[in-house]
Amino acid sequence: MSGRGVEVSVVLPAYNEEATIENTVETTLATLNGFLPAGTFEVIVAEDGCEDRTPEIADRMAAEDERVRHYHSDERLGRGGALNRAFEAADGETLVYFDTDLATDMRHLEELVESVRSGEYDFATGSRWMPGETADRPAKRDVASRGFNGLTRTFLGSEMRDHQCGFKAFDRTALFDVLEDVEDEHWFWDTEVLVRAQRRGYGVKEFAVDWEPKGDSKVDIVRDVFGMGSQIMRCWWEFSVQPRITKRVSIAAGILLTIVAVVLMGEYLPLGDVVERMSQADPALVGLAALVYAVSWPLRGSRYRDILEELGYTEDANFLTGAIFVSQTGNLVFPARAGDAVRAYVVKARRSIPYPTGFASLAVERVFDLLTITMLAGVVLMGLALTGATGGLESTLFGSGPAGGEAAAGSEYGAAGQTALYVAGGVGAAAILAVGVIVLSARSDRNLVREVVSGISSDSYADYVAGIVERFTGDVQTVAGNRRAFLTVGASSLAIWTLDVLTALLVLVAFPTVSLPVPMLVAVCFFAVSVGNLAKVLPLSPGGVGLYEGAFTLLVVGLTPIGWSIALGAAILDHAVKNIVTLVGGVASMLWLNVSLTTAVEESKDARAAAEPTDD
């Protein structure tokens, strides 16, 4: 049928509908013919990767009747994806869709179409929850529907009673205006369209319909409700939270948290003693610690070069060291580890390395970091356990805590340290589990990542998450699959973190009252630095300030006779030395590479978007 004269396009999303599709099309044509002039309507079968005879039946109907069109997809697009594709191809200015099982009584079709075709409304939807409707629902679907619609109204501010009724009509211009921002392509599509339409001020009509379930629903109550719940949270964040997180708010919140932290530390911790202890530290040893830490940075650049080579890019280690300096400086200045994305921007802007590769290389580096420090912490903990040296730590974590004049202050700071320690344990366990999954996936012909994620939810958000995880595991496998590269990157990681530990050790022995056997000192520093850095994974503060000190202090106090004021002073000084070296290197690298940190952070937002998986 020619598009000329067509005013109404009805789309029937179809997935494995061989038993009903022919009757549905015939019923739809007959109903439309009852109130629309001939030649002003069309019916489009949006067949979504069917595995039965639906495509053959739809092809035959389209060949026999010019009012029928068929759009086939070889792969599942999701209900929203199939509708988007069909609506783009439709000729009518009034676009309609309803479920092919005809659960909604077709006597309502004229009201649905004319509500939009007349120009009175931009959107119209049937409702099973309006007064006057008749709907016979199974109990499990009734509860799920009420809960979902209640959450949508509460969190997204919608005025609709029923967002998911598969019986809707749209003005073409209004719909495509809204679709520019609609992200979901599965069951949440209906809800997101209606919510965004209301927020843009379009006229939306909701009217009662008679509805009766036909056959088995293709909605999985567990997977799809879970998936739609995550979509509600996504939209709530976008509508209610994200607009309020401006740069000014972020800076103000960071300053406020810092002030609160200082006030609380002054209230509960012996800060006077800490400052006095720090002033007594040997400046020569502190300076030597800074030099040792500075030596680790060229190693970081060399490791990053080795990772990029495995991903297909050869670059100079000096340039890559500078890029890491800039990104780590960003993490010290901006919250939520915003500096991580800066590295992808720098290597893209200065060396044309694509954003996805920049993020992939960063992810691989993080995996090796987590594995290395988890391994170090585990090995040292086992050694301490075998020698019976963990009794003090157990007492600090679960018992009465340290005795003496600093006990009260120590117990307060110990609470924060306990949290950091538990976080570190969880991160370490997650890192080991993630690597185990990656190894199993690499050795299996099955797509384990996709299977696991799809087992939780099958909506477009789950597909998005699965795509990110698949790409991440693939990049890790690329490096880990080459034994030479794995050993090279692993050895570099071990050297980097050994120097990190040596830095902490030099800072600790710079305090005049610290006197421990060398093996014990080395073991404690390895464990404290490892756990402290695992605790920093949570993006709760710029540079992990507070989390690192808490875990480090707790472990030193729990494993040695060192008091709280010295342990805390060493933790603060150790972290400060490392952050100062990072800042100095970052400023120098920004001048050398001609990179503005604020510009890099802003541009890196586009970097994240560019690195997201697409449908191509």
N, C-alpha and C positions, 0 to 999 in steps of 0.2 A: 504493500500500500504506500502511496506517496504520502510524504509528511504534510503536504498542502491540505488544509482543511481540518486536520486532526486537532482537537481541543483537549481531549482527555486521554491520557496514557495510563493503563492499569498494568502494574508489574506484579507477576506472581513468582515469588522466590521459591524455587523447587529443588529439593534434594531427596533423591530416591522416592519419587512420587508416582511410579508407574501405575499403581492401582487406582489413583484418584485424579491425575492431572487432566485427562481427557474430559471427564465430567466437570471438573472445576472450570476449565476453559469454556466449555459449552454453556454452563450456567452463567458464567460472567458475561459472555457475549449476549445471551438472552436478556439478562437483567439490564445491561447497559442499553440495549436496543429498545427497552421499554420506556426510557425517558430521555434518550439522546437522539438527535437526528442521525440518519445513516451517514457514514463517512466521517464522523467527527470523533471517533474513538478507535483505540487499538488496544490489544492485549499482548503483553510481552512476557514470555516465559523466561525467567532469569534462572537458568539451570546451573547449579553450583557444584560441578565436579561429581555428577551422579555416577553410581556404580551399578545401576540397573538399566531398564529400557526407557527411562524417562527421556533421554535425548532423542531416541528414534521416534517416539510418539510425538514429541514436540516438533521435530522436523516435518513429520507427516502432516500435522495440523497446520503448520505454517505454509506448507505447499498447497494445501487444499483451501485455505481461507486467507485472503489478503489482509484481513483485519488482525491476523495472528503473526507474531514474530518470535523468533527463538534466538536467545543468546547463550552459547555454550562456554563453559570453562573446564579446562582439563584438570584443574586443581581447585581445592576448596578455597573460596574467597571469604567465607563467613557470610552470614545473612546480610550484614551491613555492606560488606564489600560487593556482594552480588547486586544489591539494590543500587549502590552508587553507580556501578557499571551500566546497569540497565537504564537508570534515570538519565544518564548522560546521553544515551543513544535514543531516548524517547523523543517524540515529536510534539507531544501535547504541552500546553501551558499549565494544565492541571495534572499533577502527578499523583497516582494512587497506588497503594499496595495493600494486600491483605493475605493472610495465611491460606495456603492452598487446601487445607482441610475443611475450609468453609465453616469453621467453628462459630463465627459471627453470622447471625441471620442476614441473608442477602437483601431482605426488605429494607435494611438500613443503608444500602449502598447509595441510593439517590440522595439522601440527606447528607451523607459524607461528601459526595462529589459536589453537590450544589452549594454546600457551605463555602467551598473555596472557589468554585467556578463562577459564582455570583459576585465575587470580590468582597464579600462580607468578612471573610476570615482568610488569613494566610496559611494557617495550619488547622487541621481538624483530626480528631481521634475518637474512636469509640472507647467506651469505658465500661468495665465490668463492676465498678465500684460506685457508680452514681446511683442515687435514689431512683427507683423505677426500673433498674436493670434486672435481668434474669440470667443467672449464671450458676451452673451446677459443677462445682469444682471438687476434685479429690482433696482430702484433708491436707496432704503434704504440700500440694501446690497452693492451697488456700493460705496456709500459714506462711509459706515462703513469699507469696505475692504480697500479702499484707506487710510483712516485715520489710521487704525490699522497697515498696512504695513509701512506707513510713520513713525509712532512712533517707530516701531521696528527697522527700519534702523537708525533713529536718536539716539535713546537711547542705542541700543544694538550693533551698528556698523555692522549690517548685510549688505551684498551686494545683497541679494535676492530681487526681486521685488514682489514676491507672496509667502508668507510663508504658507498659509493655503489651498492651492489647494490639494484636497484629491486624489493625484495621485503621489506616491513616490516609490522609490526603494532604497535598502541599501545593502552594503556589510555586511554580518553577523558579522564578527569580529569588523569592524568599528562601526556598530550600537551599539553593546553591550558595547563597550568601552565608547561610548558617554552616553548610558543609565545609566551608573553608577552614573551620576550626574544629570540626568533629574528628576525633582521633580513633574512636572505636570502630571496628568493622565486623563485629559479631553481635551478640544478643543485646549489648548495652547501647547499640546504635540508636534505637528508638528513643530511649531515655535521654541520651545526650542531645539528640536533635530537638526534643521538646524543651529541655531545660535551657539550651542556648537560645532557642527561639523566644522564650519568655524573657530572657535577660536582654535580648535585643529589642524588645518592645513590640514584637509581632503579635497580631491577633490570633489567639489559639482557642478553638472551640472543642470542648469535651462534652460528649453527649452519651446517654445511656444506650446500651445495646443488649439484645438477647444473645447469650453466648453459651455454647454447649461443647465441651471437649470432644474431639473426634480422634479415636485411636491413641497411640502412644506419643507423648510429647518427645521432641528431639532435644529438649532442654534437660541437661543433667542437673538434678537438684543440688548436688554437692559441688561439682566442678564449676558449673556456670553461675550459681549464686555466689560462690566464693569469688569467682572472677569479676562479677558485676559489683560485688562489694569493694574490690580493689579499685574499680573504675569510679565508684562514688567517691572514694578517698582521693583519687587523682583529681577529679573535678573540683572537689572541695578545696584541695590545696591550691589549685589554679585560680579559683574564684575568690577565696577568702583569705588565704595566707600569703601566697606569692606576691600579690600587689602591695602588701604591706612591708615586704622585706626589701626596702630600698637600701642604697649604699649608706645613707645617713643613719637609718635605723640600725643597720648592722654595726656600724662604727660606735654608735651610742650604746648598743647592747654590750658590745665588747668592753667598752670603757666601764660601764656599770658593773659587769661581772668581775672585772679586774679589781675595782674598788671594793666590792663586796668580799672578794677573796682575801684582799689585804686586811680588811677590817676583821674578818673571821680569824685569819691567821694571827693577827695581833691579840685577839681575844683568847684564843685557845692554845696558841703555841708560844714557846719561849723565844720570840723573835730577837729579843735583846741578846740572849745567850747565843743564838745562831749567828747574828751579825758579829758578835765578839769573837766567836770561834773562827768565822771566815776571815776576819782581819788578821788572825794569827797564822793563816796558811802560808807556807813557803812560796813566795812569788816566783822563784826560779823553777820549782816543780810545776806550778800552775802554767807558766810560760812554756815549759817543755811539753806539757799535756796539749796545749794549743797547737804546737808544731806537729806533734804526733797525729792529732786529728786532721790537720791540714794535709798531711801525707796521704790520708785515705781518699781524698777527693780525686786525684788523678786515677786512682784505682776504680773509682765509680765511673769516670769517663771511659776507661778502657773496657769495663764490663758492659757498659751501655753500647759501646761500639761493637762488641762481640754479639750482643743480642740483635742489634740492627742488621749485622751481616747475615745472620741466620734468616732474617725476614726479608733479605734481598737488597739491603742498602749499605753502602760502604762510606763511612764518614771519618773525619779526623777526631781523635780522642780529645784533643784540647778544646775543640769547639763543643763537643758533647759535654765535657766537664763544665764549661761555662753555662750551657743550657740547663744542666742539673742545678748549678748554683742559683740561677735565676728562679727556677721553679721552686726550689726549697726555700728561697727567700720569700717567695709568694706565700708559702705555707706558714711562715712565721708572722707575716703581716696580716693575712686575710684568714677568716675562720673557715671551717668546713673543708679544709684541704683544697681551697680554690687554686692553689699554686700547682697542683698536679696537672691541670689542663694547660697551664702556661707552657710546659715543656713541649706539648704537642704543637702549640702555636709557634714557639720559637723555631723548632726544627722544620716546620712547614714554611714559615716566613723567610728563613735564612738558607734553607737547604732543599726546599720543595719536597720534603718527605710528607706524603699524604697524612691527613689527620688520623684515619683509622690505624695506620701503621704506628704513628706516634703514640696513640693510646694503647695499642697492642703491646708495644715494647715496654711501656710503663707498667702494664699489667704483669708481663713476664718478670720484670725486675722485682715487683712487689712480691710475687710468689717465691722467688729465690730468697728475698729478704726474710719473709715470714718463716720459710722452712729452715733457713740457717739459724735464726735466733731461737726458734722453737727447739731445734736440735741441740743447740748450745745449752739452753735452759734445762732441757730434759737430761742431757748427759751429766751436767753438773749436779742437778738435783739427785740423780741416782747415786752419784759419787758421795754426796753429802749424807744421803740416807744410809749408805753402806757404812759410813764412818760414824754414824750416830750424831751428826752435827745439826740435825733439823729439829731437835727438841725445842730450842729457843723459838724457832719460827712457829711451831705448833702452839706453843704457849702464847705467843703474840697474837696469833690468829684466833684461837679458840679458848684460850685460858684467861688468866687474870692480867696478862700483859706485863710489861716491865715494871720493876720496882724502883723506888728511889724518888728523888725530888721531881723528876720529869715524868713520872708515871701518868699523872692526870693529863698533861699535855700530850704525852705520847699516845694515850688511849684515844684521844680525840682525833689526832692525825692518823692513828692506826685504822680508824673506821674508813677514812678515805683510801688508805693504802690497801685495805682488804678489798674494797670495791675494785680498785685498779688491778689487784692480783687476780680476782675472779674474772675480770674482763680479759686479762692476759691469758688465763687458762682457756677461756672460751675461744678466743681468737686462735690460740695455738691448736686446739682441737679441731676447729673449723678448717684451718690451713691444711692439717694432715688429712682430714676427711676429703677436702676439695681435691687435693693431689691424688688421693686414692681413687676418686671418681674419674679424674682425668686419665689416670693410667688404665683403669678398667675400660673406659670409653675408647682409648687408643687401641686396645687389644681386642676389641669386639667389633663385629660387623654391624651391630645394632647401634642406632642413635640413642644412647642411654640418656643424654641430656634432654633431648626432645621428649622422650618417653616419660621421664620424671616430671618435667614441667607440665606437659599435657595431662598427666595424671592428676595434677592439682587443679588446673583450669584450662579451658580450651578457647578462651576469648582472645582478642587481638593483643591484649596486654601480655597474656602468657606467651604468645608468639614473639612479641617484642623481647621479653625477658629471655626466652629460649634462644633467640638470635644472638643476643649479647653473650650469653654463657657459651654458646657453641663457638663463636668467634674467639672468645677468650681461651677456651680449652684448646682450640685448634692452634692458636699461637703458642701456647705453652708446650703443646705436643711437638710443634715444629722445632723448638729449641731442645726440649728434652729428648726428642727422638734421635738427635745426633749425639752420639756418645762423647765425641771430642768437645762439642760445644757445651754439652751438659757439664762435663768435668771442668772446662775452662771457666764457665760462668759460676759454677759452684765453688771452685777454688778462689775466684775473685771475691765472691760474697763472704767466704770464710775469712779472707784476709781483711776485708773492709770492717767486718764486725769485730775481729780480733783487735784492730787498731782502735775501734770505738771503746772496747773494754779497757785497753791499755790506757786510754785517755782518762777514763774514770778511775782507774787504779792510781795513776800519778796524782790526780786531784785528791783522792782519799788519803794517800800517804803524805800529802803536803800538810795535813793537819798534824801538829807536833805530838798530840797525845795518842795517835793511832799507832799501835804496835801489835801486829799480827804475824804469825808465820806466813812466809811467802805463798806456800800452796793454798792455805786457807784464804788469804787475801785475793789471790787470783780466782779461786773458785767463787767466792762471794761476789766479786765484781762481774764475772761472767754471768752469774745468775741474775744479779740485780739489774744489769744493763739489758739483758735479754728480756726479762719480764717487764721492765720499764718501757721498753720500745714496743712490746706487744700491747701494753696498755694504751700507748699513744695512737693506736689504730683508730680508736673512736674519735671522730672529728668534733670534740666538745670544746676545744680551745685552740687558738693559733699556736702551732708548733707543739701541741700536746702539753703545754705548760700546766703543771699541777698533777696531771695523771702520771707523768714520768717520775716526778719528785716523790709522789705518794708511794708508788710501788717500790722505787729504789730505797727510800728511807725505811719502809716497813721490813724489807728483806735484810738490809744491813743490820738493823736493830735486832731482828729475830734470829739472825744467824751468828752474831758476834756480840761481844761485851761492849761494843761502842754505844754511847748514849744517843738519845734522840737529837739533841742540839747539834752534835758533830755530824751525825748521819744526814740530817736535813740540810745542814750547811754544805756538806759535800755534794749532795744531790743537786742543790740549787747551783753551786759553783760549777759542777760538771756540766749541767745543762746550759748554763750561761756561757761557758767557754765554747761549747759546740755551736750555740746559736750565734755568738759573736763572730766565730770563724765563718759561719755560713753567711751572715750579713755582709761581712767584709768582702768575701768572695762574690756574693751576689751583686753588690754595688759595682765592684770592679768589672764583673762580667756584663752587666747592663751597659756600662760605658763602652766596653770593648765591642759588644755586639750591637750597640745602638738600639737597645730595647727599653721601652718604658714599661715598668711593672704594671701600672694601672691600665695602660692601653692593652697590655698582654692579657690581663685578667678579663677585660671586657671582650676582647677579640676571642678569647678562649671559650666564651659561651657559644659562639658560632662554631668553634672547633668541635665542641661536644655534639652539637646538632648535626654537623657534617659527618661525624663518625658513627651516628646511629644507623642501625640496619635499615635497609629499604626493601621494597618488594621486588627490585630489579634482580 
